[in-house]
């Protein structure tokens, strides 16, 4: 079990204002992307014409140098 899986909770979030862009499905997709990014990387949200269109996940790996 990795660290993110160990932090799963079963609580409900109460917001002062309703979300205008995110819905439950998108929040789940973002959570999955963050979980899979690994030790080091980036999760980017790509907006096209004012609409969220893509979630980009960039993974990073250590370069092995041979001398």
Secondary structure, DSSP 8 states (H G I E B T S, - for coil): --HHHHT--------SS--SS--HHHHHHHHHHHHHS-SSEEEEEEEETTEEEEEEEEE--------
